[in-house]
């Protein structure tokens, strides 16, 4: 069975997502925003999540 892919909406740019992540009180949500920002800048999703601190 082939893996499904979900596209990332690019309404917000990476710098804006990073700014919102810094202001976010929820740590997990903040890490997700940082990972999406990394992915928007061209990193593979696994690498983007790892660099954002989303381990495991």
LUMDO-996076 format. One line per field, with one value per residue (C-alpha): chain; residue in one letter; x, y, z; residue number from 1. Coordinates in steps of 0.02 Angstrom, whole numbers, plus 50000, padded with zeros to 5 digits. Layout:
residues N
c <- A / ... $
r <- A / ... $
c1 <- X / ... $
c2 <- Y / ... $
c3 <- Z / ... $
k <- NUM / ... $
This chain:
residues 56
c <- A / A / A / A / A / A / A / A / A / A / A / A / A / A / A / A / A / A / A / A / A / A / A / A / A / A / A / A / A / A / A / A / A / A / A / A / A / A / A / A / A / A / A / A / A / A / A / A / A / A / A / A / A / A / A / A $
r <- X / X / X / X / X / X / X / X / X / X / X / X / X / X / X / X / X / X / X / X / X / X / X / X / X / X / X / X / X / X / X / X / X / X / X / X / X / X / X / X / X / X / X / X / X / X / X / X / X / X / X / X / X / X / X / X $
c1 <- 50000 / 50069 / 50098 / 49979 / 50046 / 49965 / 50008 / 50052 / 49949 / 50066 / 49951 / 50078 / 50262 / 50397 / 50451 / 50271 / 50248 / 50407 / 50344 / 50179 / 50272 / 50372 / 50210 / 50118 / 50093 / 50066 / 50239 / 50179 / 50086 / 50240 / 50351 / 50227 / 50229 / 50419 / 50419 / 50297 / 50403 / 50555 / 50458 / 50399 / 50581 / 50614 / 50671 / 50606 / 50466 / 50562 / 50713 / 50601 / 50520 / 50687 / 50761 / 50607 / 50634 / 50493 / 50576 / 50500 $
c2 <- 50000 / 50170 / 50303 / 50450 / 50626 / 50781 / 50949 / 51097 / 51254 / 51400 / 51544 / 51592 / 51608 / 51525 / 51685 / 51721 / 51543 / 51560 / 51724 / 51641 / 51491 / 51605 / 51683 / 51516 / 51459 / 51277 / 51198 / 51056 / 51176 / 51287 / 51141 / 51092 / 51269 / 51269 / 51101 / 51166 / 51322 / 51212 / 51107 / 51263 / 51310 / 51147 / 51024 / 50847 / 50828 / 50707 / 50824 / 50976 / 50891 / 50833 / 51008 / 51080 / 50963 / 50842 / 50679 / 50507 $
c3 <- 50000 / 49951 / 50083 / 50078 / 50066 / 50138 / 50063 / 50173 / 50147 / 50117 / 50165 / 50298 / 50258 / 50363 / 50454 / 50504 / 50569 / 50671 / 50746 / 50792 / 50865 / 50981 / 51045 / 51065 / 51245 / 51199 / 51176 / 51064 / 50949 / 50943 / 50892 / 50756 / 50687 / 50684 / 50593 / 50463 / 50440 / 50410 / 50284 / 50192 / 50170 / 50080 / 50213 / 50210 / 50337 / 50448 / 50451 / 50479 / 50629 / 50700 / 50689 / 50773 / 50921 / 50883 / 50930 / 50936 $
k <- 1 / 2 / 3 / 4 / 5 / 6 / 7 / 8 / 9 / 10 / 11 / 12 / 13 / 14 / 15 / 16 / 17 / 18 / 19 / 20 / 21 / 22 / 23 / 24 / 25 / 26 / 27 / 28 / 29 / 30 / 31 / 32 / 33 / 34 / 35 / 36 / 37 / 38 / 39 / 40 / 41 / 42 / 43 / 44 / 45 / 46 / 47 / 48 / 49 / 50 / 51 / 52 / 53 / 54 / 55 / 56 $
